[in-house]
């Protein structure tokens, strides 16, 4: 009989969550290394270089891969012979592990979970509760898989009830381009087929916990129809040309995983959930002998990729002397290195600004000729001025863009992924610009931030308005003053160039 101690489970969950906050799995590192080696798009190759460099820096510094340290998802398999030496129930033990991990003073992780989601949306401050899935089976072991799922990728989850005769491939190829780049490709696609609506979604999420093995699968060839479907989806998804960060390129997905379950004769439920470039999950087993230990990957696992600011290819910009005329002269796809002071703000700050302007109140900061960075940073530790501070998905600020450009004096914005038509039209009308920073390179970006201070809305925590002083912070002009979006032109250029595969999504 196996006896699992409460303290061992709590410690194991906490340690695993800390581990996945700064270690990519070796399979992901190797897959990204292959993507970097084959990529021909300069913009996508630069983005992958930043992601790989960030990954190694995080492994060395034990700091989060992404500022969005995720909602915790836990899959638990309890052996029927397991007995417990515990005062808490299973969910409470897991949530105590989450709490300890996210409040660890040596590597404090960003608390992103809000309670009362339909109304007050109050931050729980410790990233609890986790989403926990529990099943029972034979044996005397406790198996646990923990994952930290970023909001940018989770928000792009898709579900459909197809007719039994409908094509899964056609639906995926039609749907994937509508997901934009907010899920921070390159990453994985988890697909669940069958069961019921909720079963398909759960299978898609579980599939993302599997190792990336597409390279090995293609080398040996598919052994069954499911593997053949995986390869077909992988090749045709990459042929869409979406590319790293949606900038256009050869690699959009590193792997496609599929799980299936018997379903009703009249039904064909299909779910698709992406995993981003901050792929974070770990598996451990408790057998009663003590807490689990996960062996760290060797630094030799990382390819020899060391991104550094390139002053020959990128234009240095002085934010403290920036003018509307200079912003209007930036070209789509141009790379910039930002220097000087910028402001930050995301959903909650923009909503508060809108409310203040509607009431005729004076704003607490002056946005005239300033640049705003859509970011919610991790708290600093040790000598840091700020923790990992990568961009958040810019489309959530689209509805505020006209207001900010028309009423505050703002002249440019920084975020990740594409902008929608409403924001692009506002940018064109005001001769502004939208700059894209690489999602999945949060620790690397934070190295460019030399000072950070809260200047407004301190009660919003990570969503407060900061003033950052930056040195050579890398960005790409994603929407120019003329309203040209590289998230449209880039994929159009690279479409069909992955292994020469023609793609139709009609």
VOGU-3710 file (C-alpha; in Angstrom, 3 decimals, decimal comma):
1> xxxxxxxxxx> 0,000/0,000/0,000  1,353/3,416/-1,028  0,961/6,283/1,442  1,226/9,775/-0,049  2,102/12,490/2,447  0,466/15,898/2,160  3,799/17,709/2,437  5,296/15,655/-0,410  2,456/16,435/-2,802  2,474/20,153/-1,985
11> xxxxxxxxxx> 6,245/20,410/-2,360  6,206/18,453/-5,632  3,533/20,677/-7,202  5,325/23,845/-6,069  8,691/22,647/-7,353  7,240/21,541/-10,701  5,579/24,919/-11,276  8,780/26,755/-10,448  10,651/24,396/-12,776  8,368/24,961/-15,770
21> xxxxxxxxxx> 8,430/28,725/-15,277  12,072/28,830/-16,423  12,840/25,525/-18,193  11,595/24,616/-21,616  11,459/20,880/-22,244  14,305/19,449/-24,397  11,871/18,377/-27,133  10,687/21,978/-27,529  14,243/23,357/-27,562  15,275/20,885/-30,257
31> xxxxxxxxxx> 12,185/21,592/-32,359  12,750/25,344/-32,155  16,397/24,839/-33,062  15,352/22,972/-36,205  12,834/25,713/-37,034  15,548/28,346/-36,674  17,919/26,418/-38,927  15,364/26,038/-41,745  13,682/29,464/-41,513  14,199/31,725/-44,532
41> xxxxxxxxxx> 12,097/34,709/-43,473  14,435/37,288/-41,831  11,697/38,579/-39,519  10,637/35,120/-38,386  14,230/33,969/-37,978  14,981/36,985/-35,783  11,896/36,262/-33,655  12,907/32,614/-33,189  16,434/33,738/-32,279  14,990/35,981/-29,567
51> xxxxxxxxxx> 12,810/33,143/-28,238  15,742/30,699/-28,088  18,051/33,256/-26,493  15,375/34,132/-23,956  14,876/30,436/-23,204  18,528/29,893/-22,337  18,712/33,089/-20,272  15,724/31,891/-18,247  17,293/28,474/-17,707  20,471/30,130/-16,459
61> xxxxxxxxxx> 18,797/32,839/-14,381  15,805/30,838/-13,105  13,350/33,546/-14,156  10,063/33,185/-16,075  10,108/32,467/-19,797  7,073/34,728/-20,201  5,626/37,490/-18,055  2,277/35,689/-18,333  3,063/32,842/-15,954  -0,252/31,290/-16,808
71> xxxxxxxxxx> -3,329/29,674/-15,376  -2,346/26,389/-13,738  -3,890/23,239/-15,202  -3,300/19,944/-13,398  -4,041/16,417/-14,625  -4,108/13,883/-11,768  -4,185/10,083/-12,007  -4,784/8,470/-8,621  -4,020/4,775/-8,192  -6,823/2,917/-6,423
81> xxxxxxxxxx> -4,331/1,524/-3,900  -3,089/4,970/-2,831  -3,713/6,006/0,766  -3,272/9,469/2,178  -1,469/10,981/5,146  -3,134/14,365/4,797  -5,419/16,887/6,458  -6,401/18,706/3,253  -8,383/17,259/0,371  -6,678/16,664/-2,995
91> xxxxxxxxxx> -7,660/19,980/-4,590  -6,621/21,917/-1,491  -3,194/20,248/-1,454  -2,634/21,059/-5,125  -3,730/24,657/-4,641  -1,377/25,033/-1,690  1,419/23,921/-4,005  0,328/26,518/-6,559  0,251/29,215/-3,882  3,750/28,412/-2,682
101> xxxxxxxxxx> 5,139/28,328/-6,201  3,698/31,663/-7,260  4,688/33,445/-4,037  8,221/32,027/-3,938  10,388/35,071/-3,070  13,328/33,751/-5,092  11,309/33,630/-8,312  7,947/35,226/-7,678  5,527/34,487/-10,496  2,833/36,809/-11,790
111> xxxxxxxxxx> -0,603/36,265/-10,287  -3,089/36,428/-13,166  -6,167/34,638/-11,834  -9,311/36,644/-11,111  -12,249/35,423/-9,052  -15,863/36,341/-9,781  -15,012/36,321/-13,511  -18,333/37,727/-14,729  -18,414/40,683/-12,349  -15,723/42,021/-10,001
121> xxxxxxxxxx> -12,829/40,049/-11,522  -10,747/40,446/-8,367  -7,194/39,103/-8,523  -6,699/36,215/-6,095  -3,075/37,391/-5,598  -1,565/33,887/-5,519  -2,737/32,434/-8,872  -5,120/29,993/-7,205  -7,294/28,124/-7,815  -5,881/25,764/-10,407
131> xxxxxxxxxx> -8,038/23,948/-12,951  -7,791/20,321/-11,825  -8,800/17,176/-13,706  -8,752/13,947/-11,672  -9,180/10,337/-12,705  -8,707/7,016/-10,923  -7,062/3,833/-12,130  -5,305/0,690/-10,956  -2,073/0,644/-9,004  -0,418/2,445/-6,143
141> xxxxxxxxxx> 1,058/5,532/-7,799  0,004/9,166/-7,987  0,775/10,626/-11,427  0,548/14,366/-11,970  1,050/16,591/-15,000  1,191/20,323/-14,308  0,944/23,012/-16,951  0,933/26,803/-16,931  -1,228/28,012/-19,819  -0,784/31,593/-20,983
151> xxxxxxxxxx> -3,866/33,685/-21,662  -2,752/34,653/-25,170  -2,800/31,057/-26,370  -5,740/29,903/-24,254  -7,874/32,725/-25,681  -7,423/31,276/-29,171  -9,035/27,917/-28,317  -11,584/26,824/-30,914  -14,445/24,340/-30,991  -16,883/23,206/-33,648
161> xxxxxxxxxx> -19,578/20,590/-34,098  -18,892/19,252/-37,570  -21,160/17,009/-39,541  -19,881/13,414/-39,623  -18,857/13,779/-43,289  -17,049/17,124/-42,802  -13,268/17,362/-43,092  -11,214/18,079/-39,966  -8,349/19,256/-42,177  -10,528/21,789/-43,969
171> xxxxxxxxxx> -11,823/23,163/-40,649  -8,328/23,498/-39,157  -6,947/25,252/-42,249  -9,919/27,620/-42,325  -9,782/28,316/-38,586  -6,052/28,663/-37,927  -5,629/31,958/-39,842  -8,525/33,474/-37,864  -6,585/32,890/-34,637  -4,051/35,551/-35,564
181> xxxxxxxxxx> -0,691/35,610/-33,795  -1,897/36,230/-30,250  -1,047/32,617/-29,378  2,648/33,376/-30,059  3,657/30,867/-32,719  5,667/28,751/-33,302  3,980/26,337/-30,950  1,847/23,210/-30,874  -1,725/22,443/-31,811  -3,702/20,044/-29,618
191> xxxxxxxxxx> -6,748/18,582/-31,358  -9,530/16,562/-29,765  -11,974/14,662/-31,983  -15,097/12,894/-30,746  -16,804/12,326/-27,430  -18,948/15,301/-26,487  -18,193/19,020/-26,564  -16,436/19,087/-23,202  -14,598/15,803/-23,881  -13,181/17,116/-27,157
201> xxxxxxxxxx> -11,886/20,239/-25,412  -10,323/18,204/-22,621  -8,612/15,859/-25,099  -7,204/18,825/-27,022  -5,710/20,201/-23,791  -4,334/16,818/-22,741  -2,737/16,349/-26,169  -0,597/19,427/-25,545  1,089/17,622/-22,656  2,720/15,134/-25,036
211> xxxxxxxxxx> 6,320/15,404/-26,249  7,033/17,055/-29,581  8,038/14,257/-31,944  7,007/15,438/-35,416  10,585/15,278/-36,713  10,904/11,654/-35,633  7,437/10,823/-37,008  8,284/12,254/-40,425  11,632/10,438/-40,426  10,057/6,998/-39,856
221> xxxxxxxxxx> 6,724/7,661/-41,577  3,169/7,420/-40,199  2,180/4,028/-38,756  -1,589/4,620/-38,651  -4,280/7,015/-39,937  -4,016/9,288/-36,884  -0,298/9,798/-37,428  -0,910/10,421/-41,130  -3,487/13,076/-40,187  -0,975/14,691/-37,825
231> xxxxxxxxxx> 1,601/14,974/-40,609  -0,941/16,333/-43,089  -2,101/19,001/-40,661  1,476/19,907/-39,727  2,531/20,401/-43,344  -0,572/22,247/-44,475  -0,680/24,466/-41,379  2,908/25,541/-42,010  2,151/26,102/-45,672  -0,286/28,828/-44,600
241> xxxxxxxxxx> 2,796/31,015/-44,153  1,717/32,553/-40,828  5,192/32,051/-39,375  6,825/33,011/-36,100  4,827/35,729/-34,312  2,563/35,917/-37,381  5,229/37,819/-39,341  5,262/35,331/-42,204  7,596/32,376/-42,498  8,045/28,643/-42,856
251> xxxxxxxxxx> 7,257/27,456/-39,332  3,950/28,172/-37,630  3,494/24,889/-35,758  6,171/22,593/-34,349  3,813/19,647/-33,934  0,160/18,646/-34,109  -1,195/16,260/-31,480  -4,509/14,419/-31,825  -6,623/12,510/-29,328  -9,927/10,823/-30,143
261> xxxxxxxxxx> -12,877/9,282/-28,322  -15,978/7,440/-29,586  -18,856/9,781/-30,287  -22,531/9,838/-31,243  -23,330/8,717/-34,797  -24,820/12,132/-35,559  -21,885/14,099/-34,133  -18,300/15,050/-34,863  -17,099/17,430/-32,139  -13,653/18,899/-32,839
271> xxxxxxxxxx> -11,589/21,109/-30,539  -8,313/22,874/-31,269  -6,149/24,490/-28,588  -2,740/26,034/-29,324  0,284/26,042/-27,063  2,521/29,067/-27,390  6,286/29,550/-27,573  6,247/29,504/-23,750  5,268/25,818/-23,748  5,267/24,847/-20,053
281> xxxxxxxxxx> 4,398/21,446/-18,646  5,985/18,716/-16,522  5,070/15,205/-15,385  6,024/13,548/-12,121  5,092/10,455/-10,120  4,771/10,037/-6,341  5,267/6,543/-4,948  5,305/7,298/-1,235  9,077/7,643/-0,979  9,086/11,453/-0,804
291> xxxxxxxxxx> 8,647/14,503/-3,027  9,379/14,281/-6,744  12,484/15,708/-8,368  12,623/16,699/-12,049  16,044/16,610/-13,672  16,886/19,956/-15,341  17,891/19,911/-19,013  21,594/20,361/-19,711  22,566/23,747/-21,152  24,090/21,829/-24,065
301> xxxxxxxxxx> 20,510/21,111/-25,202  20,189/24,700/-26,464  21,434/25,525/-29,974  24,213/28,065/-30,335  21,887/31,015/-30,901  22,676/34,259/-29,097  20,521/37,175/-30,190  21,986/40,651/-29,681  20,844/44,103/-30,839  22,054/44,756/-34,388
311> xxxxxxxxxx> 22,703/48,451/-34,893  23,589/47,856/-38,540  20,187/46,400/-39,481  18,000/48,229/-36,946  17,386/51,948/-36,500  18,008/53,444/-33,064  15,108/55,607/-31,863  15,280/58,243/-29,105  11,896/58,078/-27,379  12,595/61,242/-25,393
321> xxxxxxxxxx> 12,768/63,283/-28,618  10,294/61,327/-30,704  8,039/63,344/-33,005  4,905/62,466/-34,973  6,857/63,132/-38,167  9,470/60,513/-37,284  6,772/57,967/-36,426  5,042/58,596/-39,762  8,306/57,877/-41,596  8,741/54,369/-40,219
331> xxxxxxxxxx> 8,348/51,617/-42,821  6,331/48,415/-42,321  8,644/45,584/-41,269  11,428/47,970/-40,245  13,259/46,927/-37,076  13,916/49,519/-34,395  15,921/49,708/-31,172  14,084/51,893/-28,683  15,936/54,100/-26,211  14,571/56,439/-23,557
341> xxxxxxxxxx> 11,355/56,558/-21,556  8,064/54,875/-22,414  4,791/54,388/-20,553  2,970/51,097/-20,032  -0,690/50,177/-19,818  -3,035/47,341/-20,670  -6,733/46,431/-20,298  -7,534/47,778/-16,826  -5,505/50,972/-17,273  -7,128/51,720/-20,633
351> xxxxxxxxxx> -10,588/51,183/-19,159  -9,811/53,579/-16,312  -8,422/56,177/-18,726  -11,613/55,914/-20,796  -13,771/56,428/-17,707  -11,733/59,454/-16,596  -11,903/61,089/-20,012  -15,659/60,468/-20,159  -16,002/62,313/-16,855  -13,810/65,174/-18,029
361> xxxxxxxxxx> -11,100/64,416/-15,481  -7,417/65,102/-15,979  -5,268/62,057/-16,542  -2,513/61,347/-13,995  0,126/61,095/-16,756  0,784/63,067/-19,926  0,805/60,887/-23,048  1,777/63,688/-25,455  4,288/62,372/-28,007  4,759/59,263/-25,880
371> xxxxxxxxxx> 4,802/55,549/-26,680  2,768/53,053/-24,638  3,823/49,444/-24,085  1,093/46,875/-23,513  2,657/44,871/-20,686  1,995/43,489/-17,215  5,455/42,683/-15,827  6,509/40,122/-13,267  7,676/41,576/-9,933  11,461/42,083/-9,729
381> xxxxxxxxxx> 13,750/39,985/-7,542  17,294/40,555/-6,342  19,021/43,262/-8,429  16,298/43,515/-11,112  14,492/46,790/-11,770  11,611/44,816/-13,249  10,855/41,158/-13,812  10,218/39,537/-17,208  8,210/42,050/-19,207  7,105/40,724/-22,568
391> xxxxxxxxxx> 4,203/42,176/-24,555  0,555/41,256/-24,152  -1,882/40,704/-27,019  -2,555/44,076/-28,612  -6,000/43,334/-30,062  -7,539/43,637/-26,590  -6,671/47,342/-26,732  -8,139/47,867/-30,211  -11,363/49,403/-28,923  -9,352/52,021/-27,011
401> xxxxxxxxxx> -6,977/52,956/-29,840  -9,008/55,779/-31,389  -9,562/57,316/-27,938  -5,879/57,161/-27,011  -4,673/58,617/-30,312  -7,362/61,300/-30,560  -7,571/62,456/-26,948  -4,270/61,853/-25,157  -1,479/62,822/-27,558  -0,149/59,250/-27,792
411> xxxxxxxxxx> 1,802/58,636/-31,015  2,760/54,932/-31,000  1,995/51,619/-29,297  3,912/48,397/-28,595  2,382/44,953/-28,123  2,357/41,488/-29,617  0,396/39,988/-32,503  -1,745/41,718/-35,080  -4,153/44,666/-34,821  -7,749/44,502/-35,988
421> xxxxxxxxxx> -9,320/46,713/-38,673  -10,678/49,257/-36,157  -7,231/49,845/-34,662  -5,496/49,876/-38,052  -7,899/52,519/-39,335  -7,265/54,654/-36,217  -3,507/54,280/-36,722  -3,830/55,303/-40,378  -6,105/58,252/-39,566  -3,754/59,661/-36,935
431> xxxxxxxxxx> -0,519/58,783/-38,776  0,566/56,715/-35,787  2,330/53,330/-35,677  2,068/49,991/-33,933  5,296/48,255/-32,977  5,544/44,547/-32,212  7,796/43,020/-29,569  8,360/39,256/-29,548  6,009/37,238/-27,382  7,948/34,507/-25,625
441> xxxxxxxxxx> 11,054/36,650/-25,045  9,992/38,363/-21,822  13,221/37,935/-19,862  15,301/39,071/-22,829  13,117/42,183/-23,171  13,454/42,939/-19,453  17,236/43,130/-19,879  16,656/46,240/-22,013  14,686/47,962/-19,211  17,076/50,000/-17,072
451> xxxxxxxxxx> 14,626/51,736/-14,723  10,974/51,139/-13,857  8,577/53,035/-11,634  4,812/53,106/-11,161  3,416/56,487/-12,201  -0,353/55,868/-11,999  -3,029/53,391/-10,913  -0,792/51,551/-8,428  -3,822/49,665/-7,088  -4,000/47,739/-10,376
461> xxxxxxxxxx> -0,851/45,782/-9,522  0,832/44,454/-12,640  -1,724/46,420/-14,700  -0,602/49,766/-13,246  0,936/52,390/-15,525  4,723/52,228/-15,294  7,385/54,393/-16,812  10,210/52,294/-18,225  13,557/53,641/-19,353  14,872/51,302/-22,038
471> xxxxxxxxxx> 18,109/50,782/-23,912  18,038/49,102/-27,328  14,672/47,392/-26,853  13,966/45,480/-30,090  10,674/46,012/-31,946  9,319/45,684/-35,469  7,052/48,196/-37,207  3,971/45,993/-37,502  1,486/48,676/-38,645  2,851/51,780/-40,330
481> xxxxxxxxxx> 1,288/55,232/-40,500  -0,181/54,298/-43,876  -2,096/51,412/-42,262  0,044/48,641/-43,795  0,143/45,597/-41,501  3,011/43,105/-41,751  0,707/40,520/-40,176  -1,187/40,661/-43,474  1,636/41,163/-45,971  4,067/38,690/-44,324
491> xxxxxxxxxx> 1,850/35,582/-44,387  0,666/36,471/-47,909  4,272/36,449/-49,106  5,200/33,149/-47,438  1,979/31,281/-48,162  2,575/27,962/-49,910  6,361/28,073/-49,537  6,623/25,339/-46,885  7,778/22,349/-48,956  5,961/23,873/-51,909
501> xxxxxx> 2,574/22,811/-50,584  -0,394/24,663/-52,117  -3,108/25,515/-49,625  -6,775/26,323/-50,057  -8,922/27,438/-47,129  -12,028/28,263/-49,101
//
